[in-house]
Amino acid sequence: MDRCNHAIQLELGLNVLLHYCFFSIRTQCILLCIHVSCVYVDYVHVMQLKKENFCTVVGLPAMLNDFSHLFSNDTATVYYDTTFCMGDFCVSCLLYRNPVFVTKPVMPLLMLIHERRTTESHELLFQWFTNLTKVSSIVCDHEQSITNAVRKIFPDSTMVYHWNHILDDVRVCWGL
């Protein structure tokens, strides 16, 4: 825990020992992510702390290894599920279909935990993901910050919208 406290002090620029119960929800979440990264090495891949936005990219190393082996010589189609609000934070999930299984189940690969729905938040996950494979297409909703990030990080990839979001747009447009 001392190593984690030291890491937290460096990250937040604090000169005092940290006591979890005296901090805001935001700070407690940051402390938890740093603690998890100290205990479960390789689960937290990226942490970015900015004044208005804390972002972290997490994912199981075994899932990343499986994905890398499956798509090492091929491009992948990935699914980026919409941003879910979980109180003070949002969670976005990067998923893929596993062709090894007959039913080709959709499996979670990475999650982005972030405070703000910004293009920069999604870019952080996508930029890290480019180290694993090339993306031929990405299926996502049309949240502006997500589409901006996809266009910037994967300019040659095809972007397809989830069908359920398209149906919702039709319902809204036609008043159904």
C-alpha positions as CSV (number, residue, x, y, z in Angstrom):
1,M,0.0,0.0,0.0
2,D,2.9,2.4,0.6
3,R,3.9,2.0,-3.1
4,C,0.4,2.9,-4.1
5,N,0.2,5.9,-1.7
6,H,3.5,7.1,-3.2
7,A,2.2,6.7,-6.7
8,I,-1.0,8.6,-5.7
9,Q,1.0,11.4,-4.2
10,L,3.1,11.7,-7.4
11,E,0.0,11.6,-9.6
12,L,-2.0,14.1,-7.6
13,G,0.9,16.2,-6.4
14,L,0.1,15.8,-2.8
15,N,2.6,16.0,0.0
16,V,0.5,14.4,2.7
17,L,-0.5,10.8,3.3
18,L,-3.8,10.1,1.8
19,H,-6.8,8.9,3.8
20,Y,-9.6,7.6,1.6
21,C,-12.5,8.7,3.7
22,F,-11.7,12.5,3.5
23,F,-11.8,12.7,-0.3
24,S,-14.5,13.3,-2.9
25,I,-16.0,10.5,-4.9
26,R,-13.7,11.6,-7.8
27,T,-10.6,11.3,-5.8
28,Q,-11.7,8.0,-4.2
29,C,-12.2,6.5,-7.7
30,I,-8.8,7.7,-8.8
31,L,-7.3,6.2,-5.6
32,L,-9.1,2.9,-6.3
33,C,-7.8,2.8,-9.9
34,I,-4.2,3.5,-8.8
35,H,-4.6,0.8,-6.0
36,V,-5.9,-1.7,-8.6
37,S,-3.0,-0.9,-10.9
38,C,-0.6,-1.6,-8.1
39,V,-2.3,-4.9,-7.0
40,Y,-3.4,-6.2,-10.4
41,V,-0.5,-5.5,-12.7
42,D,-1.4,-5.2,-16.4
43,Y,-5.2,-4.7,-15.7
44,V,-5.0,-0.9,-15.8
45,H,-3.4,0.0,-19.1
46,V,-3.6,3.8,-19.2
47,M,-4.5,6.4,-16.6
48,Q,-4.9,10.0,-17.5
49,L,-5.6,12.7,-14.9
50,K,-6.5,16.1,-16.2
51,K,-8.1,19.0,-14.3
52,E,-11.6,18.3,-15.6
53,N,-11.4,14.7,-16.6
54,F,-10.0,11.5,-15.2
55,C,-9.8,8.6,-17.7
56,T,-8.6,5.0,-17.3
57,V,-8.4,2.1,-19.8
58,V,-8.8,-1.3,-18.2
59,G,-8.9,-4.8,-19.6
60,L,-8.0,-8.4,-18.7
61,P,-4.5,-9.3,-20.0
62,A,-5.8,-12.8,-21.0
63,M,-8.6,-11.3,-23.2
64,L,-6.0,-9.0,-24.8
65,N,-3.7,-11.9,-25.5
66,D,-6.5,-14.0,-27.0
67,F,-7.6,-11.0,-29.2
68,S,-4.0,-10.4,-30.3
69,H,-3.5,-14.0,-31.3
70,L,-6.8,-14.2,-33.2
71,F,-6.2,-11.0,-35.2
72,S,-2.4,-10.9,-35.4
73,N,-2.5,-11.3,-39.2
74,D,-5.9,-9.9,-39.9
75,T,-8.0,-6.8,-39.4
76,A,-10.7,-6.8,-36.8
77,T,-14.3,-5.5,-36.6
78,V,-14.8,-4.1,-33.1
79,Y,-17.9,-2.8,-31.4
80,Y,-17.8,0.2,-29.2
81,D,-20.8,0.3,-26.9
82,T,-22.3,3.6,-26.0
83,T,-21.3,5.5,-22.9
84,F,-23.1,4.3,-19.8
85,C,-23.4,6.8,-16.9
86,M,-22.6,5.2,-13.6
87,G,-23.1,8.1,-11.2
88,D,-20.1,10.4,-11.3
89,F,-18.3,8.4,-14.0
90,C,-19.1,7.0,-17.4
91,V,-18.1,3.6,-18.8
92,S,-17.6,2.7,-22.5
93,C,-16.9,-0.8,-23.6
94,L,-14.8,-2.0,-26.6
95,L,-16.1,-5.5,-27.7
96,Y,-15.2,-8.1,-30.3
97,R,-16.7,-11.3,-31.8
98,N,-14.7,-14.3,-31.0
99,P,-14.6,-16.5,-34.1
100,V,-13.2,-19.5,-32.2
101,F,-16.7,-20.3,-30.9
102,V,-19.5,-21.6,-33.1
103,T,-21.9,-18.9,-31.9
104,K,-19.2,-16.2,-32.2
105,P,-20.1,-14.5,-28.9
106,V,-19.4,-10.8,-28.4
107,M,-16.7,-10.5,-25.7
108,P,-15.5,-7.5,-23.7
109,L,-11.9,-6.4,-24.6
110,L,-11.4,-3.0,-23.0
111,M,-13.3,-0.6,-20.9
112,L,-12.9,3.2,-20.6
113,I,-13.8,4.7,-17.3
114,H,-14.1,8.5,-17.6
115,E,-15.7,11.5,-16.1
116,R,-16.6,13.5,-19.3
117,R,-18.0,12.4,-22.6
118,T,-15.3,14.1,-24.6
119,T,-13.6,13.1,-27.9
120,E,-10.3,13.2,-26.0
121,S,-11.5,10.5,-23.6
122,H,-12.4,8.1,-26.4
123,E,-9.2,8.9,-28.3
124,L,-7.2,7.7,-25.2
125,L,-8.7,4.2,-25.5
126,F,-8.6,4.0,-29.3
127,Q,-5.0,5.2,-29.4
128,W,-3.9,2.5,-27.0
129,F,-5.9,-0.1,-28.9
130,T,-4.0,0.7,-32.2
131,N,-1.0,-1.1,-30.7
132,L,-3.0,-4.4,-30.8
133,T,-4.3,-4.7,-34.4
134,K,-5.6,-2.8,-37.4
135,V,-9.4,-2.1,-37.3
136,S,-11.3,-2.7,-40.6
137,S,-14.6,-1.5,-39.2
138,I,-16.0,-0.2,-36.0
139,V,-19.7,-0.5,-34.9
140,C,-20.8,2.3,-32.6
141,D,-23.6,4.7,-31.8
142,H,-23.5,8.2,-33.2
143,E,-22.5,10.0,-30.0
144,Q,-20.5,12.9,-31.4
145,S,-17.5,12.5,-29.2
146,I,-17.2,8.8,-30.2
147,T,-17.6,9.4,-33.9
148,N,-15.0,12.2,-33.8
149,A,-12.5,10.0,-32.1
150,V,-13.1,7.1,-34.5
151,R,-12.6,9.4,-37.5
152,K,-9.4,10.7,-36.0
153,I,-7.8,7.5,-34.8
154,F,-9.2,5.1,-37.5
155,P,-9.5,7.3,-40.6
156,D,-9.4,4.3,-43.0
157,S,-11.9,2.2,-41.1
158,T,-15.5,1.8,-41.9
159,M,-17.8,3.2,-39.2
160,V,-21.2,1.6,-38.9
161,Y,-23.9,2.6,-36.4
162,H,-25.7,0.1,-34.1
163,W,-29.1,-0.7,-35.7
164,N,-31.0,-0.1,-32.4
165,H,-29.7,3.5,-32.4
166,I,-30.8,4.0,-36.0
167,L,-34.3,2.7,-35.1
168,D,-34.5,5.1,-32.1
169,D,-33.6,8.0,-34.5
170,V,-36.4,6.9,-36.9
171,R,-38.9,6.7,-34.0
172,V,-37.9,10.2,-32.8
173,C,-38.0,11.7,-36.3
174,W,-41.4,10.2,-37.1
175,G,-42.8,10.7,-33.6
176,L,-43.4,7.0,-33.0
